[in-house]
Amino acid sequence: RAMMNSKDATLAAIAAKSEKESAYHLRHTSEWMIRLGDGTDESHRRAQTAIDDLWAFTGELFHADQSDAELISSGI
């Protein structure tokens, strides 16, 4: 959301479009997770295994590094 207020007009436009795209993908994947989780025992097991395998990587989504800090401080 903060990137939509970027001083850089191109980045702000990309961020606005990305927000719409993210909302769509969230709805779409949520529906599939419900279908798979509430489906057969096999589909539930496979969905859970996938989540378990990928969970270790989710922390990377929220880690800011020095480059991120510099962009944030400059308002980009």
Secondary structure, 3 states (H helix, E strand, C coil): CHHHHCCCHHHHHHHHHHHHHHHHHHHHHHHHHHHHHCCCHHHHHHHHHHHHHHHHHHHHHHCCCHHHHHHHHCCC
